[in-house]
Amino acid sequence: MAVDTQTVEKLAELARIAISKETLEEVSDRLGEILQLVDQLQAVNTDGITPMAHPLDEEQTLRTDAVTESDRRKDFLALAPQAEEGLYLVPKVIE
């Protein structure tokens, strides 16, 4: 399918992109090639073919959900300038 330069100019206007007059013909040719490729893809018979979400049938291996670090809450609270009942105390910022 051929795309004329008037169609490209209209598409450029709708998409709000600038295409110079020098490259207008090249863009027109490339869009025509893309539409030919789409036509070829649509011509393929896909009856009986199951759609795929991904081309590879691999499953993601997951690690076991295990605790790898000890509880260091008390250590971190000891570093805070002010802490009370397991909470960090900060200055009031909203009045």
Steps between C-alpha positions, in 0.01 A plus 500: 500500500648830395479802728495834323672811631169674573405220739838527672458877535155450655631233739789726600256781570275275712800359689645850538838402361707692249605324183710702259413513131832327423417191707130487415549257212725271705250490787223424253698207356583361843138518617399315183753226577369467856142468374612232252655305787176529698309368198737202479450425870123519467506260203648218710250228594493475881206260537564244772801682643485582869592860581807542719566755770872443461703308239689296760333231711725552799390549856670732741673313778432654836722485805362367824352758734742469788632750755864575424572777752450530872266756660707815550218734599645574843841575349351753258280660765809544719656713223204741489531833685159440660295181516214391721308170514660379177420819306728772367420841644534791260431872531149615415500653151131589457324735737 
